[in-house]
């Protein structure tokens, strides 16, 4: 019974390129959450999605960042025209229902912008 | 607005000694409170959570936490730490998980 799968584990992008981070939730989980962890900081909420719907994107930067969770396939966090400040660990979590009984987190994608 | 403060950035403890990590929260209603642990290069693992009821919560790996409404605290404790407990610990509050900045625990032999 696989947990939350994130790939890639490490991603290096040059400034101005696009970064695509993928998250496959646990089997049976239809709610996905993305968090960003900057160096020496805790995790910050970015976005909450259900299948084909963005429920809460209050933590998403207004520009260059987007997220989707299609009917089929993984959730994608997309960062366009990356800058050095986007370098961080991005974590995905999933849950089986809207109420929070403790999310299951993936191992994260560590994005480095050079 | 909901927020969490973890006053201790780094704690060093001897193996076999007790450990207490502090967490203070700000929340408008009855809070959902969580403790997560993160080992280097890994994701977060849920140690325990509090929603309501008994204010002393038992978690995995021998950890427990006590909810004290009067002090707005949810401190994490372990009676006897093991070298494998060296990690970063995060307190979080609310349905969307507002995290504290974390406490790094180092265990010395």
Interface residues (C-beta under 8 A of the other chain):
Chain A: X4 X6 X33 X35 X40 X41 X42 X43 X44 X45 X48 X56 X91 X93 X99 X100 X101 X102 X103 X104 X105 X106 X107 X108
Chain B: X4 X6 X32 X34 X36 X41 X42 X43 X44 X45 X46 X49 X90 X92 X95 X96 X97 X98 X99 X100 X101 X102
